[in-house]
Amino acid sequence: MSTGKQVLVIGGTSGIGRATAEFYARAGHRVILSGRDADRAKAVAVDIGGHSRGIGVDLALPAEIAGSLRDTGHVDHLVLAAVERDQNSVRAYDLDRAIRLTTLKLVGYTEVVHAVAGRMTGGGAAVLVGGLAMTRPYPGSTTVTTVNGGVASLVRTLAFELAPLRFNAVHPALVADTPYWQDKPQAVEGALKRTPTGRLATMDDIVDAIAFLLGNRAMNGANLTIDCGATLG
Ligand SMILES: NC(=O)c1ccc[n+]([C@@H]2O[C@H](COP(=O)([O-])OP(=O)(O)OC[C@H]3O[C@@H](n4cnc5c(N)ncnc54)[C@H](OP(=O)(O)O)[C@@H]3O)[C@@H](O)[C@H]2O)c1
């Protein structure tokens, strides 16, 4: 991995996005990380150090995304990791929640690409973070399953339309050390029992997969499941 790349991480203030931003900043790249609130994103960038800076981008407000991203300069690597949690079911369908997550993860992710694609270099690449719920629904995952399935299709049309830029997605199962799961030991324990390897993926595992997809020029339009073998049985 050569240094000196400009890496834009949308949803880079927490969890997998933040771990990705840290990885690239530590390796000497210039990192722009975003959250909804610019001040929070700037504070996280200071914490991470290196050549990183924070900006505010709200994917639930797609009409404002291009303006929020106007000062990024060129982008070599783009990582889309933002999410807001959603518990939803068809029988008790919460329209506001469904519209919010669908807007954020499908329209919002696409609009970010629309906004920066013209500033991505020929060797540019992006990784979108979906999730295993795309093929493994769980109670309350109606919207999550739908949008992650959408992410799987989105990378294919992006790779097709915006060649030679490359687009891939990672689809993790439960990532044990993300902040979201810290206060849910029972769910983590349950997921652990379903893996033949006796372990769950960590943020480092996911960042490693993201770096592989961004760096390997043969990877394009791929959807990489990362589940420690949980779906084998
Ligand atoms: N954690 C897991 O086990 C797991 C499993 C499968 C898939 N995933 C996927 O992995 C990705 C990262 O998950 P995570 O658990 O690491 O995330 P997280 O810790 O919850 O962080 C979410 C990030 O999204 C940003 N964000 C939230 N709402 C936003 C909005 N409206 N516009 C722009 N940014 C927004 C947050 O920034 P602010 O709060 O600063 O705004 C934060 O940086 C997500 O796409 C998730 O679906 C995670």
The ligand as a Gaussian input file, in Angstrom:
#p B3LYP/6-31G(d) Opt

LIG

0 1
 N      -21.414000      -3.413000      13.997000
 C      -21.701000      -4.556000      13.404000
 O      -21.685000      -5.646000      14.014000
 C      -22.077000      -4.560000      11.955000
 C      -22.468000      -5.786000      11.370000
 C      -22.830000      -5.787000      10.024000
 C      -22.779000      -4.623000       9.279000
 N      -22.401000      -3.466000       9.886000
 C      -22.348000      -2.269000       9.053000
 O      -21.077000      -1.661000       9.227000
 C      -21.191000      -0.244000       9.108000
 C      -20.599000       0.411000      10.348000
 O      -21.265000      -0.107000      11.491000
 P      -20.727000       0.282000      12.951000
 O      -21.451000      -0.583000      13.937000
 O      -19.249000       0.237000      12.933000
 O      -21.254000       1.772000      13.030000
 P      -21.405000       2.809000      14.263000
 O      -20.339000       2.564000      15.296000
 O      -22.824000       2.795000      14.721000
 O      -21.086000       4.181000      13.532000
 C      -22.006000       4.680000      12.605000
 C      -21.374000       5.834000      11.859000
 O      -22.368000       6.363000      10.963000
 C      -22.449000       7.780000      11.182000
 N      -23.809000       8.222000      10.928000
 C      -24.930000       7.919000      11.612000
 N      -26.004000       8.511000      11.062000
 C      -25.547000       9.198000       9.979000
 C      -26.171000      10.026000       9.009000
 N      -27.489000      10.266000       9.017000
 N      -25.388000      10.586000       8.053000
 C      -24.049000      10.364000       8.033000
 N      -23.400000       9.609000       8.928000
 C      -24.153000       9.018000       9.894000
 C      -22.028000       7.962000      12.639000
 O      -21.547000       9.282000      12.837000
 P      -22.170000      10.329000      13.912000
 O      -22.845000       9.535000      14.993000
 O      -20.960000      11.075000      14.374000
 O      -23.114000      11.143000      13.099000
 C      -20.907000       6.955000      12.760000
 O      -19.706000       7.471000      12.252000
 C      -22.683000       0.050000       8.918000
 O      -22.951000       0.224000       7.556000
 C      -23.361000      -1.203000       9.452000
 O      -24.604000      -1.433000       8.838000
 C      -22.044000      -3.413000      11.180000

